[in-house]
Amino acid sequence: MNFHGGDIYRYNKNLIDFSSNINPLGVPESFKKALMENINDFTKYPDIEYKGLLHNLSEYLNVNQSYIVAGNGAVDIIYKVIEALKFEQVYSIVPTFSEYRRGAERIGINYSDLHCYDEEFQLKDVSTLIAGIKKNSILVLCNPNNPTGTLISKNQIRTLLDHMKESNSFLVMDEAFIEFTGDYKEHSCMDLIYEYDNLFIIRAATKFFGMPGLRLGYGISSNEEVLEKIKAFMEPWSINTAAVIASEVIFKDRDYIKSSIDWIKEEREAFKEKLGTIKGIKVYNSMANFFLIRSLNKSLDAFALKEKLIEKGFLIRVPKGFSNLTPYDFRIAIKDTESNRKLAEALRDIFYK
């Protein structure tokens, strides 16, 4: 079983969960209202073709509806696109989300880690990445990356796509956290799908709209052949009625979207400033709704720190499940101001003892 954040169920105490990167504004009020108003929709099957849901996504993304495929969460889409492409090799830059490896290995495709980040977890030279990719391969990138929160520039991605097109390779871009980056439409590769048919973008309602239990993921590509293969792998009624109802309102909820973007931008800066005053830790720069942090205390690794913080009422994400992190690295989400303040105080108390 793979290791992820958000596993609060094993602990017999109330914890503030900093291990799961979910929008601190929570479930949109527009969805709560729509859910109650449409509760009787649960007495019937959803439209097996999900025409309404796809239309809502096309309006939100400003992309042709025929370019979109929806599924039961982003992981479902990750698995399906790797299976549909059936290339000889899958790569990712580490550290990153563990399900890319699992998506390849579950169907017997070779997976390899690429070590292309510098000491600050930034991709400085795209040529190093290009040199590591063989022909007939899939490269899966998370942008901004989980757990580092770093972004690869669109110019670097364009260079990468040009090379991969020549080598008959495919780029799968996981943009699950892209809305948290502020000017996300500038950072997203959505506009590149019209230029490159070897690009597949993955998004989800999970993180930004604060509803991991909803399980709504979607993929976007101009490659009709790949989209049709993915659709052929989809189970009937793979998306539940709650997700269909949500699609009617959350993507149009401009107040929630703007408030979330503004909140994360402001709180990310304020929280980093608080964390930066704590001696004994290094906080890496992030464009997402979380921070990767390293303990500089060699007698206190992330696993020991986790236990100390559990006693204080907090849960953090340890490096288990991520390749190429040290035992001293841990990840924390950006939550509401008061919770962030309390965690910073708890870390200060631990590291100053």
N, C-alpha and C positions, 0 to 999 in steps of 0.2 A: 504494500500500500504506500502511495506517495505521501509525502509530508507537506502540509499546507498550513497557512495561518487560519485563524478563526475557529480553532478547535477548543472552544471554551467548555464543552460538554463534559470533559473528563475531570473538571475541578469542582470540588464541593464547597465553593464559595463564590460570591459575586465578584467579578473582575471587570475592570475597564479594559476592553479588548483593543490593544494597540497592535495586535498581530494581523488584523484584517484591514485592508485598505479600502474602506467604504466611506462614501460621502457623509460627513458628520451632520449634514442637514437632514438626513434620514429620508423616509419615504415621502414623495411629493404629496401634498394635500389634494392635488387634482386627481391623483390615482385613488386615494382613499375614498373620495366622493364618488368617482366613476365606478369603483368596485361595488359600493353599496347600491348605486342606482341600477347596476346591471347584474345583480347577484343571480337573477334567474337564468342568465346565459349559461350557468353551470349545469343546467338540466338538459343541454343539448351538446352535440359534438361541435368543435370548432370547424370552420371551413377547412377542408383537407388541403386546399391550395393556398390558404392564408392570403388571399388577394387583398383584403383590407389592411392587414398588418404590413404587407410589402409596400402598399401604396403610402402608408404613413411613414415608413422608413425612407422611401424615395423622396418624399417631401422634406424630411429632416436632413437627409444627406445631400439633397439637390442632385440626384443622380437617377438615371433611367431605372425604372422598376425591374426591368429584365436583367439588370446587372447584379441583383441582390438575391442571396439565399439566406434563409433564417433557420435557426436550430435551437436546441435545448442548452443554451449557454455557449460561451466562447470555446470551451474545451471540446464540446461536440463538433464545432466547426473546425477546430484545429485538427482533430482526428480525421474528419471527413475529407478535408482538402489534401492532407498527406496521403490518405488512402486513394483518393481520386487521381492524383498526379502519378503515383507509383514510380517515382524516379529511383535511381540507384543509391542515392546518398542524401542524408539530411544533415545540415549543419546549423549550429547556433553559436553566437558569441556568448561566452560565459563570464560572469555568472548571469543566469537568467531563469525564467519560469521552467519548472521541471517537466511540464506536460508535453513540451516539444520532443524531448527525448522519448518519453513514453509513447507518444503518438507514432513515432517511427518504429520503435522496438515491438510494439504490439502486433504489427503486421510484417515483422521480419526485415525491415529496411535498416541498413547500417546508419548509425548516428555518430557524429563526431563533434566534440567541443572545439571552438576556435578561440584562441587567446589573443585578442586584438585591442583590448583596452589598456590604457596607461595606468599609472598608480592612482589617478583620480577617477578611474572608470570612464574615461572619455575616449572616443574613437578619433584619434588625431590624424591617422593616415589610412584612407580607404584602400589604398593599393595593397596594404598588408592583408586586409580582408579578402580582396580579390584574389591574391596569390594563393590563398588557402582553399579556394573553392574549385572542385573538379567539374568537368563537363557533366551534363545530365544530372544535375543535383538540385535539391531544394535548400534554400537558406531561409530560416525563420528568424526574424528580428522582432524584438519587443521595443516599441518606441512611443513614449519614454519607457526605458527598460525597468523591469522588475527583477532584482530588488534595488537597483542603483539610482533610479529616477533620472537618468541621463538621456539626452536626446541626440540622435544622429541627424545632421542637417539634411535638408532636402537636396542640396547640391551633391552631397556625398551619395545619397540614395539614387539620384539620377545617374551618376557615374557608375554606380554598382549595377543598376538595371541595364544600362547599355552593355556592360561587359557580360552580364548573365544572359542577355538575349543572344549575343554572339556564341555563347557556349551552350545554348539550348538548356538553360537553367531557369529556375522559377523562384521569385522572391515572395514569401508569405510575411506580411507585415501585421503584427499584432498591435493594434492601437487601442487596447482596452482602457488605457489611462490618458488618452490624448486630450480629452476635454478639460482635464485638470491643468493643462499647460498654459492656460490664459488665452493667447492668440492661437488657439488650436487649429483654426482653419488654415493658418499660415504654416503650421508645423505638420499638419496631416498630409499624407500622400494621396488623398482622395482625387485631386485634380490630375494625377499622373496615370490613372487607370485608362484614360482616353488615349494616352500615348503608348502605353506598354501593356501588351496582352500577356506578359509573363509576371504580372503583379496581382496579388490577391491580398486584400485588406480585411482584417478581422476587428470587429467592434462588439460591444456588449452593453446592455442596460445595467448590468450588475454593479459596477463600481461607481460611475458618475451619478446615476439615479438612485443610489443607495438601496438596492434591492437584490442582494445576491440570491435570495430564496426564489426569485421570480424565474431565473434560468432562461434568459432571452439573449442569444448571441446571433450575430449575422455577419456574412461575408460579402465582399463587393469585388467584382472583377469584370473586365470587358471580354474575358475569354469565355465564350459561350460553351465551348466543349467541356471545359473544366466545371463550369456551373451545372451543366446537365449531368455530369458524372456524380457530382456531390448530391444533387437532388435524387438520383437513382439509389444512393446509399441511405437516404433518409427514411426513418421509420414513419408510418402514417401517424398523424396527430402527435408529432413529437413536441409541439409547443402547446402549453396549456392555455385555458381560457383566460386566466388572470393576466398572462402576458399579452394576449390579444387586446384585452380591455385597456391595459396599460399603454399600449401603442397608440391608442386613440387620443391620449391626453398628454403623456409625459414629454413627447417630442415637440409638442406645441406649447409647453409650459415655459414661456420665455422668462417669467419672473423667477422661477426655480433655477433655470439654466444660468441666468445672469447672476443671481445671488450666490450660486455655487461657485462660479468662476471667480467672482470678486472675493468671496469668503476665503477660498483656498489660497489665492494669491497673497492676500493680506496676512492670513494666519501662518502661511508657510514662512514668510519673512520674519514675523514676530517670534514664532517658535524656534526657528533656527538661531535667532539672536539669543534667546534664552539658553538654548542648548550650548551655544558657542562659549558661554561664560563658565561652563563646567570643566574644570581641569580633570584630565584623565580620560577624556573621550575625544574622538575626531568625528565631526559631522560632515559628510560629503554633500556637495551641492546637488540639488534635486529640482526637477521641473514637474514632478508628480505630486501626489498627496501623501507622500511618505518620505522618510529619510533612512539611508543606510548609515550606520554609526559603527565605529570601531572602538573597543575598549583598549586603552593604552596601558592598562594595569595588567601586567603579565600574570598576576596571581588571581585575576578575576576575568574568566572568559565569559562568553555569551550564555552558556548553559548554567553556570553558577549565578550569573546576574539574573537570569530568568527566574530562578528559584527565590532569590532575594526579593525580586519585584512582585512575585506572586504573593508573598507574605504581606506586602504592602498594598495589594489589591490591583495589580496591573499585570497584563499578559503581553509579552513582546514576541517577535518572530526571531528564532535562532537560525543559524546558517544551515541546519539540517535540511536536505532537499535541494540545496543550491551548490553547483560546482564552482570551484575557484574562489571561495570565500575562506577566510581564516576562522578558527574557532572563536575569535574575538569580535567577529562582526555580528551585528544584529540590526533588524529593521523595525521601525516604529511608524505607525500611521499618524497623520495629522488629524486630530479630532477637535472637539470644541475647545474654546479658550481655557475654560476652567480645568478640563481634564488634562490639557497640555501643560498647564501650570503645575498641576499636582504631580504629573510624571516627572517634569523637570526638577521639582523639589525632591522627589524620591531618589532620582539619579544623583543629585547633588549630595544628598545625605549618605548614600552608599559609597560614592567615590571619595568623599571627604573624610570617611572614618579611618 
